[in-house]
Amino acid sequence: VSERHLHNVAYMHAGAWTAFADSIAGWGAARLLPVGWNFTTAEMKMNIFHTAKAGDELLALAVPLHVGQRTHVWEVRIAREGVQIGNFICTQVLLAPKGDAPKKSTSEVPPEAVGREGAERTPSVAPLDEPQGPYATHLGIEAIEISKDRAVGRMQIDERHLHSGKFMHGGVWATLGDTVAGWGTRENLREGQVFSSSDLKVNV
């Protein structure tokens, strides 16, 4: 864990936890794919039992719970100094090759993630000057609106957001959601109170 993985209160960002685990699961899934096939994460859940800070070393072990013809289910256990401090489970959907056509799963991956021209983008709105920590800043997540009842964020998809199969990485989906939810959470905290994500579930 380094400074680049943190959110603005110096703990490891929940999106970084998820990106780490989803990457390891993806390595396993990629090695079990039929030749020419692709895959994308359709559902994932991250449980974080302890915080992590810069300087901590995390080790992840991924094992398949199910390897089917169209889906894989992987569990990833994350440990620090031999003690499990996080658990991740994801479902990978396998995508059959269809010639040279761009691959698209039932998860409706945004067209930009598979190299096609997409629909009109969000109208240009000046982002708020909102501190969010280095990890979300690296991914280009911008705050558009923040209140006690609503938070709106924006992220322009580019190559840094994709996994090796050229779809948006599951950890990026998780980081976007967790970052925007965090803005709203901070608006509802008592003075001096801090927070950290302990449970995170994403359906794509």
Phi, psi and chi 1 to 4 in degrees:
 res  aa     phi    psi   chi1   chi2   chi3   chi4
   1 VAL       -  133.5 -178.9      -      -      -
   2 SER  -131.4  179.8   69.0      -      -      -
   3 GLU   -56.4  -32.8  -66.1  -68.3  -26.2      -
   4 ARG   -69.5  -12.9   68.8 -179.2 -177.1  -87.5
   5 HIS   -94.2    1.7  -59.2  119.4      -      -
   6 LEU   -95.8  157.2  -51.0 -178.4      -      -
   7 HIS   -95.8 -170.5   60.1   54.2      -      -
   8 ASN   -76.7   -1.9   67.2  -47.1      -      -
   9 VAL  -113.2   24.7  -67.6      -      -      -
  10 ALA    74.5   10.4      -      -      -      -
  11 TYR  -100.4  157.8  -65.2  120.7      -      -
  12 MET   -63.3  131.3 -176.2  166.9  165.0      -
  13 HIS   -66.2  138.1 -163.7  -64.7      -      -
  14 ALA   -58.5  -31.5      -      -      -      -
  15 GLY   -65.2  -33.8      -      -      -      -
  16 ALA   -70.6  -40.6      -      -      -      -
  17 TRP   -54.3  -48.1  -76.4   91.0      -      -
  18 THR   -68.6  -40.6  -50.8      -      -      -
  19 ALA   -62.5  -40.6      -      -      -      -
  20 PHE   -60.5  -53.2  178.0   39.6      -      -
  21 ALA   -65.2  -43.3      -      -      -      -
  22 ASP   -65.8  -33.0 -167.7   53.4      -      -
  23 SER   -64.8  -44.6  -66.5      -      -      -
  24 ILE   -65.9  -42.2  -51.5  -56.4      -      -
  25 ALA   -61.5  -38.7      -      -      -      -
  26 GLY   -64.2  -37.1      -      -      -      -
  27 TRP   -60.0  -42.7  -67.5  -16.0      -      -
  28 GLY   -66.1  -46.0      -      -      -      -
  29 ALA   -62.1  -40.9      -      -      -      -
  30 ALA   -61.4  -31.8      -      -      -      -
  31 ARG   -80.3   -8.2  -78.7  156.5  178.6   74.6
  32 LEU  -111.1    6.4  -62.7  176.3      -      -
  33 LEU   -78.0  146.5  -68.7  177.2      -      -
  34 PRO   -62.6  152.7  -19.5   31.3      -      -
  35 VAL   -57.2  130.8  174.6      -      -      -
  36 GLY    87.5   -7.7      -      -      -      -
  37 TRP   -85.4  163.1  -76.4   52.9      -      -
  38 ASN  -127.9  179.1 -158.2  -16.0      -      -
  39 PHE  -155.5  162.6   73.1   96.4      -      -
  40 THR  -148.5  150.7 -172.8      -      -      -
  41 THR   -76.4  127.3  -55.3      -      -      -
  42 ALA  -102.5  -29.2      -      -      -      -
  43 GLU  -151.6  140.5 -179.4 -178.8   80.1      -
  44 MET  -151.1  150.5   56.0 -170.7  154.4      -
  45 LYS  -139.3  130.1 -173.8  175.1 -171.1  -62.2
  46 MET  -118.3  125.9 -178.7   80.5 -132.6      -
  47 ASN  -111.2  128.5  -73.5   94.9      -      -
  48 ILE  -114.7  117.8  -56.3  166.4      -      -
  49 PHE   -91.0  -25.4  -50.2  142.1      -      -
  50 HIS  -142.8  158.7  -63.7  -78.7      -      -
  51 THR   -76.6  161.1   58.6      -      -      -
  52 ALA  -131.7  144.2      -      -      -      -
  53 LYS  -126.7  168.0  -63.2 -177.3  177.6 -179.0
  54 ALA   -56.0  134.3      -      -      -      -
  55 GLY   102.2  -21.9      -      -      -      -
  56 ASP   -69.3  145.9  -71.2  -16.2      -      -
  57 GLU  -110.6  123.7 -179.3  179.4   84.5      -
  58 LEU  -110.1  138.4  -55.1 -179.5      -      -
  59 LEU  -118.0  136.1  -63.5  177.2      -      -
  60 ALA  -120.2  135.9      -      -      -      -
  61 LEU  -121.3  120.8  171.2   65.5      -      -
  62 ALA  -107.8  133.8      -      -      -      -
  63 VAL  -133.5  141.4  -66.8      -      -      -
  64 PRO   -79.2  129.1   27.9  -31.6      -      -
  65 LEU   -90.6  -24.2  -57.2 -179.1      -      -
  66 HIS  -155.2  130.5  165.8   74.2      -      -
  67 VAL  -125.7   99.3  178.2      -      -      -
  68 GLY  -107.7 -176.1      -      -      -      -
  69 GLN   -73.6  -27.4  -67.1 -175.8  -15.9      -
  70 ARG  -125.0  -11.1  -63.5  -50.4  -62.2 -109.5
  71 THR  -140.7  150.4   61.2      -      -      -
  72 HIS  -122.1  147.0  -69.4 -178.5      -      -
  73 VAL  -123.3  125.4  177.6      -      -      -
  74 TRP  -122.2  142.7  -74.3   78.4      -      -
  75 GLU  -113.8  136.2  179.0 -178.6   33.0      -
  76 VAL  -124.8  123.8 -178.1      -      -      -
  77 ARG  -104.4  127.3  -62.7  177.4 -179.8 -179.8
  78 ILE  -108.8  129.2  -60.5  176.3      -      -
  79 ALA  -126.5  153.1      -      -      -      -
  80 ARG  -128.9  122.8 -180.0  180.0   58.7 -150.6
  81 GLU    53.1   41.4  -62.1  179.6  -10.2      -
  82 GLY    81.7   -1.2      -      -      -      -
  83 VAL  -110.8  128.2  177.4      -      -      -
  84 GLN   -68.8  126.8 -175.3  177.3   -2.2      -
  85 ILE  -124.7    2.1   61.1  171.1      -      -
  86 GLY  -157.5  151.5      -      -      -      -
  87 ASN  -140.1  135.5 -160.6   74.5      -      -
  88 PHE  -134.1  136.0  172.6   86.6      -      -
  89 ILE  -131.6  134.2  -66.1 -179.4      -      -
  90 CYS  -138.4  155.5   70.2      -      -      -
  91 THR  -111.3  122.3  -60.1      -      -      -
  92 GLN  -101.1  131.3  -50.2  -80.6   17.1      -
  93 VAL   -98.3  126.8  175.4      -      -      -
  94 LEU   -85.3  137.7  -82.4   59.0      -      -
  95 LEU  -116.2  118.2  -51.7  173.6      -      -
  96 ALA   -73.6  146.0      -      -      -      -
  97 PRO   -68.2  143.8   23.2  -31.1      -      -
  98 LYS  -134.5   70.8  -65.9 -179.0 -179.7  178.0
  99 GLY    62.3 -138.2      -      -      -      -
 100 ASP   -98.5    5.7  -65.4  -34.0      -      -
 101 ALA   -67.9  146.3      -      -      -      -
 102 PRO   -58.9  137.1  -19.0   30.6      -      -
 103 LYS   -83.2  137.8  -61.0  177.8  179.9   66.6
 104 LYS  -141.6  129.8 -176.3  179.0  178.8 -176.1
 105 SER   -93.8  174.3   74.1      -      -      -
 106 THR   -68.0   -6.5   53.8      -      -      -
 107 SER   -79.3    0.2   60.4      -      -      -
 108 GLU    55.5   53.2  -63.4  -61.1  -37.7      -
 109 VAL   -59.1  133.8  174.9      -      -      -
 110 PRO   -53.6  140.9  -25.4   33.6      -      -
 111 PRO   -55.7  -32.2  -19.2   26.0      -      -
 112 GLU   -60.9  -27.1  -65.7   86.2  -13.8      -
 113 ALA   -76.3  -15.6      -      -      -      -
 114 VAL  -117.2   20.4  -70.5      -      -      -
 115 GLY    77.4   22.6      -      -      -      -
 116 ARG  -112.7  155.3  -68.5 -178.5  -64.5  171.2
 117 GLU   -70.1  128.9 -171.9  174.3  -19.8      -
 118 GLY   -98.5 -173.7      -      -      -      -
 119 ALA   -71.2  175.6      -      -      -      -
 120 GLU   -57.0  139.9 -102.8 -175.5   61.0      -
 121 ARG   -82.6  169.3  -55.8 -169.1 -173.7  -78.2
 122 THR   -55.0  133.2  -54.9      -      -      -
 123 PRO   -52.5  149.0  -23.4   32.0      -      -
 124 SER   -63.8  116.4  179.8      -      -      -
 125 VAL  -129.2  129.7  178.0      -      -      -
 126 ALA   -63.4  128.3      -      -      -      -
 127 PRO   -71.5  153.5   25.2  -32.3      -      -
 128 LEU   -76.8  153.8  -57.3  175.1      -      -
 129 ASP   -84.5   80.9 -176.2   18.1      -      -
 130 GLU  -116.6  118.2  178.0   68.8   14.7      -
 131 PRO   -66.3  132.1   24.6  -32.9      -      -
 132 GLN  -138.0    0.6   56.8 -167.1   33.0      -
 133 GLY    91.1  160.9      -      -      -      -
 134 PRO   -68.6  -31.6   19.4  -30.3      -      -
 135 TYR   -67.7  -49.5 -172.5   62.1      -      -
 136 ALA   -67.4  -34.1      -      -      -      -
 137 THR   -63.9  -42.0  -61.2      -      -      -
 138 HIS   -58.3  -36.1  165.8   69.2      -      -
 139 LEU   -82.6   -4.7  -66.9  177.1      -      -
 140 GLY    78.0   29.4      -      -      -      -
 141 ILE   -80.7  127.6  -59.5  172.3      -      -
 142 GLU  -116.3  140.6  -61.1  176.1  -30.6      -
 143 ALA   -85.7  130.4      -      -      -      -
 144 ILE  -107.4  -39.6  -58.4  -58.4      -      -
 145 GLU  -150.9  135.4  176.4 -172.7  -22.9      -
 146 ILE  -140.5  127.7  -59.0  173.7      -      -
 147 SER  -148.9 -179.7   69.1      -      -      -
 148 LYS   -65.7  -25.4  -70.3 -177.5  178.3  -65.6
 149 ASP  -107.6   -8.6  -57.8  -47.2      -      -
 150 ARG  -162.3  140.1  170.3 -179.3  157.7  104.5
 151 ALA  -136.2  138.5      -      -      -      -
 152 VAL  -128.4  129.4  179.3      -      -      -
 153 GLY  -126.9  164.4      -      -      -      -
 154 ARG  -139.1  141.2  174.7  175.3   60.4 -161.6
 155 MET  -144.6  127.5 -177.6  179.2   70.6      -
 156 GLN   -87.8  119.8  177.5   74.7   40.5      -
 157 ILE   -76.0  132.4  -60.0  170.4      -      -
 158 ASP  -144.4 -170.2   58.7   39.0      -      -
 159 GLU   -58.1  -31.6  -71.3  -64.7  -37.9      -
 160 ARG   -68.2  -15.9   69.2 -172.5  146.9  166.2
 161 HIS   -92.0   -3.1  -58.6  113.2      -      -
 162 LEU   -99.8  151.7  -50.6 -176.8      -      -
 163 HIS   -90.6 -175.8   63.0   51.2      -      -
 164 SER   -64.3  -21.4   59.1      -      -      -
 165 GLY   -85.3    3.2      -      -      -      -
 166 LYS    75.0   15.6  -59.7  -58.3 -178.3 -177.5
 167 PHE  -101.2  160.2  -67.6  107.8      -      -
 168 MET   -61.8  129.7 -175.6  160.1  141.6      -
 169 HIS   -63.7  140.3 -164.9  -67.6      -      -
 170 GLY   -57.4  -35.2      -      -      -      -
 171 GLY   -66.0  -28.5      -      -      -      -
 172 VAL   -73.3  -42.3  177.9      -      -      -
 173 TRP   -54.9  -46.7  -72.9   98.7      -      -
 174 ALA   -65.0  -39.9      -      -      -      -
 175 THR   -65.2  -42.9  -57.7      -      -      -
 176 LEU   -59.9  -49.3  176.5   60.6      -      -
 177 GLY   -64.1  -43.8      -      -      -      -
 178 ASP   -68.7  -35.9 -170.7   66.3      -      -
 179 THR   -65.7  -47.5  -62.8      -      -      -
 180 VAL   -67.1  -40.4  176.3      -      -      -
 181 ALA   -62.5  -35.6      -      -      -      -
 182 GLY   -64.2  -36.5      -      -      -      -
 183 TRP   -60.3  -45.4  -67.3  -26.1      -      -
 184 GLY   -66.3  -38.4      -      -      -      -
 185 THR   -59.8  -45.5  -60.9      -      -      -
 186 ARG   -60.0  -33.1  -75.4 -155.5  -59.6  -87.6
 187 GLU   -66.5  -20.7  -68.4  -64.7  -54.6      -
 188 ASN  -107.2    8.7  -71.5  -80.9      -      -
 189 LEU   -82.4  154.4  -65.1  178.4      -      -
 190 ARG   -76.5  160.8  -61.9 -174.8  -62.1  -86.1
 191 GLU   -57.9  129.5 -175.1  175.1   -6.5      -
 192 GLY    83.2   -5.9      -      -      -      -
 193 GLN   -81.9  142.7 -168.7  175.3   19.3      -
 194 VAL  -122.2  172.4  -62.9      -      -      -
 195 PHE  -149.5  164.1   72.1   97.4      -      -
 196 SER  -151.2  143.4 -178.8      -      -      -
 197 SER   -71.1  137.5  -61.5      -      -      -
 198 SER  -119.1  -17.5   63.6      -      -      -
 199 ASP  -145.8  129.2 -176.7  -79.5      -      -
 200 LEU  -143.6  124.5  174.7   64.3      -      -
 201 LYS  -129.8  133.9 -175.6  174.4 -173.3  -66.8
 202 VAL  -130.4  130.1  179.6      -      -      -
 203 ASN  -111.3  129.6  -71.3   87.6      -      -
 204 VAL  -113.1      - -178.6      -      -      -
